[in-house]
Amino acid sequence: MVIKSRFSRNGESMKFPKEINAYCPSCKKHTPHRAKAASKGRPRTLAKGNRAHERSLMGHGSKRAGEKTVKKQGKRQKVTLTCGECKKKQERVVGGRTTKKMEFKA
């Protein structure tokens, strides 16, 4: 049995359908869901991690530590699914491989 891959040949982008039939925990049945790329919320400036990061960037005296440039790796893609019947949203991590971007096909 041959399974078609959703990944392009160069491994850069992932293709995902705009609408899929998925299980809705609210309706307790499979319904058509609209898929959309999940977006990050606005970062909190007073979060503990942000404050620690700012302190580390301060450096020691005149020796200010800058951001190191590193090669960016892809992350596992997250998709927001919206139920067609009850309009509730749920998130799903797609695929085991990491990719840099995601495309939605009709």
Secondary structure, DSSP 4 states (H G I P E B T S, - for coil): -PPPPSB-TTSSEEEEESEEEEEETTTTEEEEEEEEE----PPPTTSHHHHHHHHHHH-BTTB---PPP-----EEEEEEEEETTT--EEEEEEEEEEESEEEEE-
